[in-house]
Amino acid sequence: MPEVTFNVYRGDSAGGDGVDYKIEVEPGMVVLDAMFRIQQTQAPDLAIRWNCKAAKCGSCSAEINGKPRLMCKTRLDSIDTTQTVTVRPMKTFPLIKDLVTDVSWNYEVNKKIPPFTPAPNTVWKMQQEDINRPQEFRKCIECFMCQNVCHVLREHDKKAVFGGPRFFIRAASLDMHPLDTLSRTKLLKDTLGLGYCNITKCCTEVCPEDIHITDNGIIPMKERIVDDFYDPITRMLRVFSGKSK
């Protein structure tokens, strides 16, 4: 069996560095398997977060050779193992230990988004095309890799004023539901900071569920904000109707 070198980050919030581990690998192994083998044979205290090992829980996100990926979905035969394979924790979130980061901030953001709110005595009938549009966003497994690569969070640490792509598509999935009665555009504009997004599409590129975050979620919600708050005709109608912004 071939031997592969992995440089795995070891440390905590106080500091740390990459440590080399050489292990024998087998056909069909994924990076998570390699981390298990390192735990079993050389570093029993290596901290890893994982759950389903089927690319559906989003727990095992890490940066492999500099790119955010799911460790359980990254086959060793898909990367160059003739060179040292680097495995790092997600940069955007506070480090707990080794490859485990504190992603609890994301759940605090989620609490700010009003849930699905149908009208009283709703008739639960919808057109299929109206159901299909937001259905894509429900595939999100909350791996938070889109949050990790977003430069507003990763480079500028705007967590206090920016919700991030995961929660832009959550808001979009609710606002686009044909039976939902709320508008979340003011929340996106004033609290979640959608205006900071300059649609680089880096979030879409790393999504393991192939959700078109930017094109199908973020851009339509930006357009809704423009319609609600900046369109001159809409503003004029609000003045004559007496409705507040």
C-alpha positions in Angstrom: 0.0 0.0 0.0 1.4 3.5 -0.8 2.4 5.9 1.9 1.1 9.4 2.0 2.2 12.4 4.1 -0.5 14.6 5.7 0.3 17.9 7.3 -2.5 18.3 9.9 -3.0 21.4 12.0 -2.6 20.7 15.7 -3.3 23.4 18.2 -6.0 25.5 19.9 -7.0 29.1 20.3 -3.6 29.8 22.0 -1.7 28.7 18.8 -0.4 25.7 17.0 1.1 24.5 13.7 1.0 21.8 11.1 2.3 18.3 12.1 3.4 15.7 9.5 2.0 12.2 9.7 2.8 9.4 7.2 0.3 6.7 6.8 -0.5 3.8 4.4 -3.6 4.4 2.3 -5.9 2.1 0.4 -8.0 2.5 -2.7 -11.3 4.2 -2.0 -10.2 6.1 1.1 -11.3 9.6 1.7 -9.5 12.3 3.7 -11.7 11.6 6.7 -10.6 7.9 6.6 -7.0 9.2 6.7 -7.7 11.3 9.7 -9.2 8.3 11.5 -6.1 6.3 10.7 -3.9 9.0 12.1 -6.0 8.9 15.2 -5.8 5.2 15.5 -2.1 4.9 14.9 -0.3 8.1 15.8 -2.4 10.8 17.4 -5.3 9.5 19.5 -6.0 13.1 20.8 -6.5 14.6 17.3 -9.8 16.5 17.4 -12.1 16.0 14.4 -15.8 16.9 14.0 -17.8 14.4 12.0 -21.1 12.5 12.1 -22.7 10.8 9.0 -19.7 10.1 6.8 -22.1 10.4 3.9 -21.7 14.1 2.9 -25.2 15.0 4.4 -24.5 16.4 7.9 -21.9 19.0 7.0 -19.9 18.3 10.1 -16.5 17.5 8.7 -15.7 20.7 6.8 -12.0 21.5 6.6 -9.5 23.2 4.3 -7.8 20.5 2.2 -4.8 21.8 0.2 -6.1 25.3 0.8 -9.6 24.6 -0.5 -12.7 24.2 1.8 -14.1 20.7 1.3 -16.0 18.0 3.2 -13.4 15.5 4.4 -15.8 12.6 3.9 -16.5 13.6 0.3 -12.8 14.2 -0.7 -11.4 11.0 -2.2 -7.6 10.6 -2.0 -7.5 9.6 -5.7 -9.0 13.0 -6.5 -6.0 15.0 -5.1 -2.3 14.9 -5.6 -1.0 12.5 -2.9 2.6 12.5 -4.3 3.0 15.8 -2.4 2.2 16.5 1.2 -1.6 16.9 1.7 -2.4 19.8 4.1 -5.5 19.6 6.3 -6.5 22.8 8.1 -9.5 24.0 10.1 -11.9 26.5 8.6 -10.3 29.9 8.9 -13.4 32.1 9.4 -14.5 30.6 12.7 -12.7 30.6 16.1 -10.6 27.5 16.6 -11.5 25.1 19.4 -8.9 22.4 18.9 -7.0 20.9 15.9 -9.6 20.7 13.0 -12.7 21.7 15.1 -14.0 25.2 15.0 -16.7 27.0 16.9 -19.6 27.6 14.4 -22.2 28.6 17.0 -22.3 32.2 15.7 -24.2 30.8 12.6 -27.0 29.6 14.8 -27.3 33.0 16.4 -27.8 34.6 13.0 -30.4 32.0 12.2 -32.5 33.1 15.2 -32.9 36.6 13.6 -34.8 35.2 10.6 -38.6 35.0 11.1 -39.8 31.5 10.4 -42.3 30.5 7.7 -45.5 32.4 8.3 -48.6 31.5 6.3 -51.8 33.5 6.5 -54.5 32.3 8.9 -56.7 29.6 7.4 -54.4 29.1 4.5 -55.6 26.9 1.7 -52.6 24.6 1.1 -52.6 24.6 -2.6 -49.6 25.7 -4.7 -48.4 25.6 -8.3 -45.5 23.1 -8.8 -43.3 25.8 -10.4 -43.7 28.0 -7.3 -42.6 25.1 -5.1 -39.6 24.2 -7.3 -38.0 27.7 -7.1 -37.0 27.7 -3.4 -36.7 23.9 -3.1 -33.1 24.0 -4.2 -32.2 26.0 -1.0 -33.5 23.3 1.2 -30.6 21.0 0.2 -28.3 23.0 2.4 -26.5 20.7 4.9 -25.1 23.7 6.9 -21.5 22.7 6.3 -20.8 26.5 6.5 -18.2 26.3 3.8 -19.9 29.2 2.0 -19.6 31.2 5.2 -16.0 30.2 5.4 -15.0 31.5 2.0 -17.0 34.7 1.9 -14.5 37.5 2.0 -16.8 39.7 4.1 -16.5 37.2 6.9 -13.1 35.6 6.2 -11.0 38.6 5.5 -13.0 41.5 7.1 -14.7 39.7 10.0 -18.0 41.6 9.6 -20.0 39.1 11.7 -21.7 41.9 13.6 -23.3 43.3 10.5 -23.3 40.5 7.9 -25.3 37.3 7.9 -23.5 35.4 5.1 -24.6 33.4 2.1 -26.0 30.5 4.1 -28.6 32.8 5.7 -29.3 34.8 2.6 -30.5 31.6 0.9 -32.5 30.7 4.1 -34.3 34.0 3.9 -34.7 33.5 0.2 -36.3 30.1 0.7 -38.9 31.6 3.0 -39.6 34.8 1.0 -40.0 32.8 -2.2 -42.4 30.3 -0.7 -45.8 30.9 -2.4 -47.7 30.8 0.9 -45.4 32.8 3.1 -46.8 36.2 4.1 -43.7 38.0 5.4 -41.1 40.2 3.7 -37.6 39.8 5.0 -36.0 42.4 2.7 -35.7 45.0 5.5 -33.9 42.4 7.7 -31.6 41.5 4.8 -30.9 45.2 4.2 -30.5 46.6 7.7 -29.5 43.6 9.9 -27.9 40.9 7.8 -26.0 43.3 5.5 -26.8 41.8 2.1 -25.4 45.0 0.5 -21.9 44.0 1.5 -22.1 41.0 -0.9 -20.4 41.8 -4.2 -21.5 38.5 -5.8 -18.0 37.0 -6.4 -19.7 33.6 -6.4 -17.0 32.0 -4.2 -19.8 30.6 -2.0 -21.5 28.9 -5.0 -18.1 27.4 -6.0 -17.6 25.5 -2.7 -21.1 24.3 -2.1 -21.1 20.5 -1.9 -24.8 20.4 -2.7 -24.3 22.5 -5.9 -26.8 25.1 -4.8 -26.7 28.2 -7.0 -26.4 30.5 -4.0 -25.5 33.7 -5.9 -27.6 33.4 -9.0 -30.8 31.9 -7.6 -30.8 33.3 -4.0 -28.6 36.4 -3.4 -29.2 38.3 -6.7 -33.0 37.9 -6.6 -33.1 39.1 -3.0 -30.9 42.1 -3.9 -33.4 42.9 -6.6 -36.3 42.7 -4.1 -34.5 45.1 -1.8 -34.1 47.5 -4.7 -37.8 47.2 -5.5 -38.9 47.7 -1.9 -36.6 50.5 -0.9 -35.1 52.3 -3.9 -37.5 52.0 -6.8 -38.9 55.5 -7.4 -42.4 54.3 -8.5 -42.8 52.1 -5.4 -41.7 55.0 -3.2 -44.2 57.3 -4.8 -47.0 54.7 -4.4 -46.1 54.4 -0.7 -46.4 58.2 -0.3 -49.8 58.3 -1.8 -51.0 55.2 0.0 -49.8 56.3 3.3 -47.8 53.1 3.9 -44.6 53.5 5.8 -41.3 52.1 4.5 
